[in-house]
């Protein structure tokens, strides 16, 4: 409950400022028809934020693994592909990448004779997935490298292929190392989605921009949006922590079996 104390205290403080002529809390006052309409409009943007974040996170998790695995290969050309992709993608700021995907990629397609338009929704997903995949690949790398090399060598001695070794031996053990930083990356992705308002995606930040444009009360609108981002991130963080605890408990229960099998 402690994590909820600060936002509640902030709400009480802001409510105490409601009587001053300086503030315009009527903009998000649920007791008035206009205020309640604005609140519902702000919350409506949460649906787009969640949908885009979930799809982008799923793609980045899969793409990050595909990028990370060649980096563990003994083939130097595969390792080179991994390093070039990771270093290039994570060096590009998110805003230029977003503009390149949304405005530039259709031009590239047309130059190839392809008429493939990119709407704001899919432009947002492609950008977030690409940007986060490089960081996710590095999270996988650190997790994979945390597993003792003897585990891989033992798997190879019993005839497992590289893919089988990663699937059945390395990755299940590496998940304990991967999950905590992966949680942080998912929270960052949700916050990064705020930049999508620059290409008119109707997510939470865009709804706040529209309300402040109509009411000329940016402070109150963005206070509400900040609280909604906090709420969304708290839900994700709590869910991921529970997943981490469940995985840790399963790993501890399986540890004696693993040790016995390795003798």
Secondary structure as the mmCIF struct_conf table of DSSP 4:
data_model
#
loop_
_struct_conf.conf_type_id
_struct_conf.id
_struct_conf.beg_label_comp_id
_struct_conf.beg_label_asym_id
_struct_conf.beg_label_seq_id
_struct_conf.end_label_comp_id
_struct_conf.end_label_asym_id
_struct_conf.end_label_seq_id
HELX_RH_3T_P HELX_RH_3T_P1 UNK A 2 UNK A 4
HELX_RH_AL_P HELX_RH_AL_P1 UNK A 5 UNK A 16
TURN_TY1_P TURN_TY1_P1 UNK A 17 UNK A 19
BEND BEND1 UNK A 20 UNK A 20
TURN_TY1_P TURN_TY1_P2 UNK A 21 UNK A 22
HELX_RH_3T_P HELX_RH_3T_P2 UNK A 25 UNK A 28
TURN_TY1_P TURN_TY1_P3 UNK A 30 UNK A 31
BEND BEND2 UNK A 32 UNK A 32
HELX_RH_AL_P HELX_RH_AL_P2 UNK A 33 UNK A 70
TURN_TY1_P TURN_TY1_P4 UNK A 71 UNK A 72
BEND BEND3 UNK A 73 UNK A 74
HELX_RH_AL_P HELX_RH_AL_P3 UNK A 76 UNK A 89
TURN_TY1_P TURN_TY1_P5 UNK A 90 UNK A 91
BEND BEND4 UNK A 92 UNK A 92
HELX_RH_AL_P HELX_RH_AL_P4 UNK A 94 UNK A 99
HELX_RH_PI_P HELX_RH_PI_P1 UNK A 100 UNK A 104
HELX_RH_AL_P HELX_RH_AL_P5 UNK A 105 UNK A 111
TURN_TY1_P TURN_TY1_P6 UNK A 112 UNK A 113
HELX_RH_AL_P HELX_RH_AL_P6 UNK A 120 UNK A 145
TURN_TY1_P TURN_TY1_P7 UNK A 146 UNK A 146
BEND BEND5 UNK A 147 UNK A 147
HELX_RH_AL_P HELX_RH_AL_P7 UNK A 149 UNK A 157
TURN_TY1_P TURN_TY1_P8 UNK A 158 UNK A 159
HELX_RH_AL_P HELX_RH_AL_P8 UNK A 162 UNK A 165
HELX_RH_PI_P HELX_RH_PI_P2 UNK A 166 UNK A 170
HELX_RH_AL_P HELX_RH_AL_P9 UNK A 171 UNK A 192
HELX_RH_3T_P HELX_RH_3T_P3 UNK A 193 UNK A 199
TURN_TY1_P TURN_TY1_P9 UNK A 200 UNK A 200
BEND BEND6 UNK A 203 UNK A 203
HELX_RH_AL_P HELX_RH_AL_P10 UNK A 204 UNK A 215
BEND BEND7 UNK A 216 UNK A 216
HELX_RH_AL_P HELX_RH_AL_P11 UNK A 218 UNK A 261
TURN_TY1_P TURN_TY1_P10 UNK A 262 UNK A 262
#
